[in-house]
C-alpha cells in the first residue's frame, strides 16, 4: 500500500532540439513490448490522455504467465497506493455534499478514534489522515493488513491507539497506510454505507469507470483480470525467476482504502480526464467540485529531498510535498502530480502534468522497475520536450546494484555469526506472546525445530533457525514474506521476557514493520 512500498534501448523519437510534443511517442507500442519481453513482465496496461482526449489505452502481453489470454484495455489490474487519490476523492464528494469539512476533527465523526497521544487524538483532522504527518513512523501498523490480515476495518482503527509515535504531530513526513484505513472508516460512518459501496455508487459510477472494483466480489467476478507475479524465494526479493503469486494473497480487506482497488486502462483514462478537468467528467457532469480539486492538489506536507544514486540522479526534484492522495513535485522545473503503487505481484504509476494538460498511467502484473519507472520518465521527457534518455537501462542498473549490495550484506552477516547459544533448551522459548497493537504470536515446537505463527495474519507461519545467542531467523512458508530476526530477551530467572524483531534483508519493504513489535508473554 505503500509505495513498495519496490528499464533498454530503442529510441522513442529522434530529437534534434528540445520541443514540446502533443502526441504519443513514435514507435511507443514497440518500445513497450520490447521492455515487457526484456524484463519478463507478463502484462502491461497503459493509458495516456492529452488535452482531454484519450490518445492511448491499450494492453500488452498476457494476464497470466504461461496462459494465452491477452491483456486488453479492459483488463483490470490491482493499482496499490495510486488508489489513495480515489479515497481522497470519495471524501471530496462528502465535502461537496456538505456532510464533512477537510479540517473537521476526526473524533467529531468517529468518537472511538484514538491515537497514542490524547492531544493528537483531539487535534487530528480529516486532512491530517491523508498527508502523512501524524507522527507515526514509516509504515507503522502495516503488519495489521500486510501481507494479509483477519482484522475488520473497525478493529484496525481501534488498534491505532497502541502505536507509539516516532516524531511529534505535524513535525515531519512519514508515509503510512493505516490512516487511510481510518479515512475509509470515516467515509462509512458519514455516508452510512460501506466504503466499497460508496466508492462504487458515488465515485466509480458517476466517473464512468466501467470495470473498476473496490471489493473481491466485483474483482473476482470479472474474468478479464490480470494475475500477480513476482520474483520471490531468494535471499532478496526481486532476484530470481518470475513466479505466479496467489491472486487472493494481496492485503487484508480492511486496507482497501489505502490501495486495494482494481482498474483497467480504460478506467484509468477516464480518471486522468477527470483529474485534468478538475473534477468534470467528459460528458459535462461533475465527480467533484473545482474547489475540491484545488484542495486535493494543494501541497501540505513537505517531503525530504534526497539525492538518488548515480544511475537515476536525473530524477531528483527541487521540491516535493504530499497533497491529498497525491505527491506534488517538479521534474526538470515542471510541476507534476503523481503516485506510485505496489502490491504483491502488481505495480503501477499515475502521473499528471497540468501545465501540458497531459496524464498517463502504467499498470503491471509484476514488480519490475524498468517498465514502470523507465517508461514514466521516458514519457515525461517526451511531453516536456527534453532530450531522450534510456531511463529503463538506468533504472535497471539501479535495481541490480541495490540487490547486489543487499546480497553482499546478507552473505557477510551469514559468514560470521557467533557460534554461541541458544541459552535455553528450545522448548523453553515456546509459548504465547502478544504485542499491544499487533496481537498474538505463537512460538511452538515441531520435532527439533521451533515454529512461529503470527495468528492475526493467516498463513504467516514458518520455522525458526538458530542464528546466535538468543536470536533466531524466521523463515516463512510463504516466500513472499520477508524473513526476520526474532531476538528473545530473558529475565533473571531465565524465562523469555520479550521478543523483538527486525528484517533480515536490508532492503525489505517498509510495510514489514517488524521493528515496531514488542511481544511479551501472555498471562496464563
C-alpha positions in Angstrom: 0.0 0.0 0.0 2.8 2.0 0.3 4.7 2.9 -2.1 6.6 -0.8 -2.1 6.5 0.1 -0.8 10.0 -1.7 -4.5 14.3 -0.1 -17.8 16.9 -0.9 -22.5 17.5 0.8 -25.7 15.2 1.6 -28.6 14.9 5.3 -29.3 11.5 6.7 -28.8 11.7 9.6 -31.2 14.6 11.4 -32.9 15.1 14.8 -31.4 17.4 17.5 -32.9 16.3 20.1 -30.4 14.1 20.2 -27.4 10.4 20.7 -28.3 7.0 20.1 -26.7 5.1 17.0 -28.0 1.4 16.7 -28.2 1.1 13.1 -29.4 2.1 9.7 -28.2 5.8 8.9 -28.9 6.5 7.4 -32.3 7.0 3.6 -32.1 5.7 3.7 -28.5 3.9 0.3 -28.7 7.1 -1.4 -30.0 9.0 0.2 -27.1 6.6 -1.1 -24.5 6.6 -4.6 -26.0 10.4 -4.6 -26.1 10.6 -3.7 -22.4 7.9 -6.1 -21.5 9.7 -9.0 -23.1 13.2 -7.9 -22.0 12.2 -7.7 -18.3 10.0 -10.8 -18.2 6.9 -8.8 -17.4 3.8 -10.9 -18.2 1.4 -8.0 -18.8 1.2 -4.2 -19.0 -1.7 -1.7 -19.5 -1.1 1.9 -20.3 -3.5 4.9 -20.6 -2.5 8.4 -21.9 -4.7 11.5 -22.0 -3.8 14.7 -23.9 -5.9 17.8 -23.9 -8.9 16.0 -22.5 -8.8 13.2 -25.1 -7.8 9.6 -24.6 -5.0 9.1 -27.1 -3.8 5.7 -25.9 -5.5 2.9 -23.9 -4.1 -0.5 -24.6 -2.9 -3.7 -23.0 0.3 -5.7 -23.8 1.2 -9.3 -23.1 -0.8 -11.7 -21.1 -2.9 -11.7 -18.0 -1.1 -14.8 -16.6 2.3 -16.1 -17.3 2.1 -19.2 -19.5 -1.5 -18.7 -20.4 -2.9 -17.4 -23.7 -5.4 -14.8 -22.5 -4.2 -11.3 -23.6 -4.2 -8.1 -21.7 -6.5 -5.5 -23.3 -7.8 -2.0 -22.5 -10.5 -3.5 -20.2 -8.3 -5.9 -18.2 -8.3 -4.9 -14.6 -5.0 -4.7 -12.6 -4.6 -4.0 -8.8 -3.3 -0.4 -8.5 -1.9 -0.3 -5.0 -1.4 3.1 -3.4 -2.3 5.0 -6.6 -5.8 4.3 -5.2 -5.2 6.7 -2.3 -6.3 9.5 -4.6 -9.6 7.7 -5.1 -10.1 7.6 -1.3 -9.4 11.3 -1.2 -11.9 11.9 -4.0 -14.6 9.9 -2.1 -14.1 12.3 0.9 -14.3 15.2 -1.5 -17.7 14.2 -2.6 -18.8 14.2 1.0 -17.3 17.7 1.4 -19.1 18.9 -1.7 -22.4 17.4 -0.2 -21.9 19.4 3.0 -21.5 16.3 5.2 -17.9 16.9 6.0 -15.1 19.5 6.0 -11.4 18.9 5.4 -10.5 20.5 8.7 -13.2 18.7 10.8 -11.7 16.9 13.8 -11.8 13.2 13.2 -13.2 12.4 16.7 -16.2 14.6 15.9 -17.2 11.9 13.4 -15.5 8.9 14.8 -15.8 9.1 18.6 -13.9 5.8 19.0 -10.9 7.1 17.1 -7.8 7.3 19.3 -4.1 8.0 18.8 -1.4 7.1 21.3 -1.2 10.7 22.4 -4.6 12.2 23.7 -3.7 15.7 22.4 -3.1 14.3 18.9 -6.4 12.4 19.1 -8.2 15.7 19.8 -6.4 17.7 17.1 -6.3 15.2 14.2 -8.3 16.5 11.2 -9.7 14.8 8.1 -6.9 16.4 6.1 -4.3 15.0 8.5 -5.4 11.5 7.8 -4.3 11.9 4.1 -1.0 13.7 4.3 1.4 11.5 6.3 2.3 14.0 9.1 0.7 12.2 12.0 4.0 11.4 13.9 3.7 7.7 13.2 6.8 6.0 11.8 7.3 4.9 8.2 4.7 2.1 7.5 3.7 1.9 11.2 0.9 -0.7 11.7 1.2 -2.2 8.2 1.5 -5.7 9.6 -2.1 -5.5 10.6 -3.0 -5.7 6.9 0.1 -6.7 5.1 0.7 -9.3 3.7 -2.9 -10.1 4.8 -4.9 -9.9 8.0 -8.1 -11.0 9.7 -9.0 -7.7 11.5 -12.0 -5.7 10.5 -11.7 -2.1 9.5 -13.2 -1.1 12.8 -10.6 -3.3 14.7 -7.7 -1.8 12.7 -8.8 1.7 13.7 -9.2 0.6 17.3 -5.7 -0.8 17.5 -4.2 2.5 16.2 -4.2 3.8 19.8 -1.4 1.4 20.7 1.0 2.6 18.0 3.6 4.8 19.6 4.6 7.9 17.6 8.1 8.2 16.1 8.0 12.0 16.0 5.8 14.9 17.2 2.5 15.6 15.4 2.8 17.5 12.1 6.6 17.9 12.5 7.6 15.8 9.5 6.7 13.4 6.8 6.5 9.6 7.2 4.4 7.5 4.7 1.7 5.4 6.3 -1.2 3.3 5.1 -3.2 2.8 8.3 -4.6 6.3 8.4 -6.1 5.8 5.0 -7.9 2.9 6.6 -9.3 5.4 9.1 -10.3 7.6 6.2 -12.2 4.7 4.7 -14.0 4.1 8.0 -14.8 7.8 8.3 -16.4 7.6 4.8 -18.6 4.7 6.1 -19.7 6.5 9.2 -20.5 9.8 7.5 -22.2 8.2 4.5 -24.0 5.3 6.2 -22.6 2.9 3.5 -19.7 0.6 3.4 -16.6 2.2 1.8 -16.8 -0.3 -1.0 -20.4 0.5 -1.8 -19.8 4.2 -1.5 -16.9 4.0 -3.9 -18.9 2.1 -6.4 -22.0 4.3 -6.2 -20.5 7.8 -5.7 -17.1 7.5 -7.4 -16.9 4.7 -10.0 -20.4 5.0 -11.5 -20.6 8.8 -11.9 -17.0 8.8 -13.1 -17.8 6.2 -15.8 -15.3 3.7 -14.5 -17.0 0.7 -16.0 -14.6 -2.1 -14.8 -13.3 -0.6 -11.6 -13.6 -2.8 -8.5 -13.3 -1.9 -4.8 -14.3 -5.4 -3.4 -13.5 -9.0 -4.0 -16.9 -9.8 -5.4 -16.6 -7.4 -8.3 -12.9 -8.1 -8.8 -13.0 -11.9 -8.9 -16.3 -11.8 -10.7 -14.5 -10.2 -13.7 -12.9 -12.9 -15.8 -10.8 -10.2 -17.6 -8.4 -9.6 -14.7 -4.6 -9.8 -14.5 -2.8 -12.2 -12.2 0.0 -11.2 -9.9 3.7 -12.2 -10.5 6.8 -11.6 -8.5 10.5 -12.6 -8.1 10.4 -14.3 -4.7 12.2 -17.2 -2.9 15.7 -15.8 -2.9 17.6 -14.1 -0.1 16.5 -10.7 -1.5 13.1 -10.0 -3.1 13.4 -9.1 -6.7 16.1 -11.6 -7.6 15.0 -14.9 -9.1 12.6 -16.3 -11.7 9.3 -14.7 -12.3 6.6 -16.7 -10.4 2.8 -16.6 -10.4 1.6 -15.5 -7.0 -1.8 -16.2 -5.3 -4.2 -13.5 -6.5 -6.1 -13.7 -3.2 -3.0 -13.0 -1.3 -2.9 -9.2 -1.5 -3.8 -7.3 1.6 -6.5 -7.5 4.3 -9.8 -6.4 3.0 -9.8 -3.7 5.7 -6.9 -1.9 4.0 -8.8 -1.3 0.7 -8.9 2.5 1.2 -5.1 2.5 1.3 -4.8 0.8 -2.0 -6.8 -2.3 -2.8 -8.6 -1.2 -6.0 -8.6 -2.8 -9.4 -8.7 -0.7 -12.6 -8.4 -1.2 -16.3 -6.5 1.1 -18.8 -9.9 2.5 -19.9 -10.8 3.2 -16.3 -7.5 4.9 -15.7 -8.0 7.0 -18.9 -11.4 8.3 -17.6 -9.8 9.0 -14.2 -7.0 11.0 -15.9 -9.5 13.0 -17.9 -11.5 13.9 -14.7 -8.4 14.8 -12.8 -7.1 17.1 -15.5 -10.5 18.7 -15.8 -10.6 19.5 -12.1 -13.4 17.1 -11.4 -15.5 17.5 -14.6 -16.5 14.3 -16.5 -16.0 14.1 -20.3 -19.8 14.3 -20.7 -20.0 17.6 -18.8 -21.1 16.3 -15.4 -19.0 16.5 -12.2 -17.5 14.0 -9.9 -16.2 16.6 -7.5 -16.0 20.4 -7.5 -13.2 22.7 -8.7 -12.7 23.7 -5.1 -12.3 20.1 -4.0 -9.8 19.6 -6.9 -7.7 22.6 -5.7 -7.7 21.2 -2.1 -6.6 17.7 -3.2 -3.8 19.0 -5.4 -2.5 21.6 -2.8 0.8 20.6 -1.2 0.5 20.1 2.5 3.4 18.1 4.0 7.0 18.9 2.8 8.9 15.7 1.9 12.6 15.4 2.4 14.9 15.8 -0.6 17.5 13.1 -1.1 19.9 12.7 -4.0 19.2 9.5 -5.9 22.2 7.2 -6.8 24.2 7.9 -9.9 22.2 5.9 -12.5 18.9 7.8 -11.7 20.3 11.1 -10.4 18.5 13.0 -13.1 15.1 12.2 -11.4 15.9 14.4 -8.4 13.3 17.1 -7.8 13.9 20.6 -6.5 10.8 20.4 -4.3 8.3 17.7 -3.3 5.4 17.5 -0.9 2.4 15.4 -0.2 -1.1 16.6 -1.0 -4.4 14.7 -0.5 -3.6 11.3 -2.1 -1.0 12.8 -4.4 2.7 13.6 -4.4 3.4 17.1 -5.8 6.9 17.7 -7.1 8.8 19.1 -10.1 10.6 17.3 -12.8 13.2 19.4 -14.6 11.4 22.5 -13.4 7.8 21.5 -14.4 5.3 20.6 -11.7 3.8 17.2 -11.8 1.4 15.3 -9.6 2.0 11.6 -9.3 1.8 8.5 -7.2 3.3 5.0 -7.3 1.5 1.8 -6.2 2.7 -1.6 -5.3 1.2 -4.8 -4.0 2.4 -8.4 -4.1 2.7 -9.0 -7.8 1.2 -5.7 -9.1 2.8 -2.3 -9.5 1.6 0.9 -11.1 2.2 4.6 -11.5 -0.1 7.6 -12.3 1.3 10.9 -13.5 -0.4 14.3 -14.2 1.4 17.2 -16.0 -1.1 20.0 -15.5 0.9 22.6 -17.5 0.8 20.4 -20.6 -2.8 19.0 -19.9 -1.3 15.5 -20.1 -1.7 12.5 -17.9 -0.7 8.8 -18.1 -1.0 5.6 -16.1 1.1 2.5 -16.3 0.0 -0.8 -14.7 1.9 -4.1 -14.4 1.0 -7.6 -13.2 4.6 -7.8 -12.0 7.1 -5.9 -9.8 9.6 -4.9 -12.4 11.1 -1.4 -12.1 12.3 -0.9 -15.6 9.0 -0.7 -17.4 7.2 1.2 -14.7 9.6 4.0 -13.8 11.6 3.8 -17.1 8.6 4.4 -19.2 7.3 7.0 -16.8 10.5 9.1 -17.2 10.6 8.5 -21.0 7.1 9.8 -21.3 7.9 12.8 -19.1 10.9 13.7 -21.2 8.7 13.3 -24.4 5.9 15.5 -23.2 8.2 18.1 -21.8 10.3 18.2 -25.0 13.5 17.1 -23.2 16.4 15.1 -24.8 15.7 11.4 -24.7 17.5 9.2 -22.3 17.4 5.4 -21.8 15.6 5.5 -18.4 14.8 1.8 -18.4 18.5 1.0 -18.6 19.3 3.5 -15.8 16.6 2.0 -13.5 17.8 -1.5 -14.4 21.3 -0.6 -13.3 20.0 0.9 -10.1 17.9 -2.2 -9.3 20.8 -4.6 -9.9 23.2 -2.6 -7.8 20.7 -2.3 -5.0 20.0 -6.1 -5.0 23.7 -6.9 -5.3 24.6 -4.7 -2.3 21.9 -6.3 -0.2 23.1 -9.8 -1.1 26.6 -8.9 -0.1 25.4 -7.6 3.2 23.4 -10.7 3.9 26.3 -13.0 2.9 28.8 -11.1 5.1 26.4 -11.4 8.1 25.8 -15.1 7.5 29.5 -15.8 7.2 30.3 -14.8 10.8 27.6 -15.5 13.3 28.8 -16.1 16.8 28.6 -19.8 17.4 27.1 -19.2 20.9 23.8 -20.3 22.3 21.0 -20.7 22.5 20.9 -20.2 26.2 17.8 -22.3 26.8 16.5 -25.7 25.6 14.2 -25.0 22.6 11.0 -25.9 24.4 11.7 -23.0 26.9 11.3 -20.5 24.1 7.9 -21.8 23.2 4.7 -20.0 24.3 2.1 -17.4 23.5 3.1 -13.8 23.3 1.3 -10.6 22.4 2.0 -7.1 21.2 -0.4 -4.3 22.1 -1.1 -3.2 18.5 -0.5 -6.3 16.5 -1.9 -9.1 18.7 -0.8 -12.7 19.3 2.4 -14.6 18.3 2.8 -18.3 19.0 6.2 -19.9 19.3 5.8 -23.7 19.1 7.9 -26.8 18.7 7.9 -29.2 15.8 10.4 -32.0 16.3 13.8 -30.5 16.5 12.7 -27.0 15.4 10.9 -24.1 16.8 7.9 -22.8 14.8 6.3 -19.4 14.6 2.7 -18.3 13.9 1.6 -14.7 13.5 -2.0 -15.5 14.3 -3.7 -12.2 13.1 -2.1 -12.8 9.7 -3.5 -16.0 8.2 -0.8 -18.2 6.7 2.1 -16.2 8.2 3.8 -19.3 9.6 7.3 -20.8 9.4 10.2 -22.3 11.2 12.9 -20.6 13.4 16.5 -21.4 12.7 19.0 -20.5 15.4 21.2 -17.5 14.5 23.3 -16.6 17.5 22.9 -16.2 21.2 19.1 -16.0 21.8 18.4 -14.8 18.3 16.6 -16.8 15.6 15.7 -16.3 12.0 12.0 -16.8 11.0 11.9 -18.4 7.5 8.3 -18.3 6.4 6.5 -20.9 4.4 5.2 -18.2 2.1 8.3 -17.0 0.2 6.7 -13.6 -0.4 7.0 -12.7 3.3 10.3 -11.2 4.4 12.5 -13.3 6.7 13.0 -11.7 10.1 15.3 -11.9 13.1 13.5 -12.8 16.4 15.5 -11.6 19.4 14.5 -13.3 22.7 15.3 -11.3 25.9 15.5 -13.3 29.1 14.7 -12.2 32.6 16.8 -13.0 35.7 15.1 -16.4 36.1 16.0 -17.4 32.5 12.5 -17.0 31.2 11.6 -15.2 28.0 10.6 -11.6 29.0 10.1 -10.2 25.5 10.7 -10.8 21.8 11.7 -8.0 19.4 12.2 -8.3 15.7 13.9 -6.8 12.6 14.0 -7.8 8.9 16.9 -9.8 7.6 17.1 -8.1 4.3 18.5 -4.5 4.4 16.1 -3.6 1.5 13.0 -5.3 2.9 9.8 -3.4 2.2 9.0 -0.9 4.9 5.5 -2.5 5.3 7.1 -5.4 7.1 7.4 -3.1 10.2 8.9 -5.8 12.4 11.0 -3.2 14.3 7.8 -1.8 15.9 6.8 -5.0 17.6 7.5 -5.9 21.2 6.0 -9.2 22.2 5.6 -10.1 25.9 4.4 -13.4 27.4 0.7 -13.8 27.7 -0.6 -14.3 31.2 -1.6 -18.0 31.9 
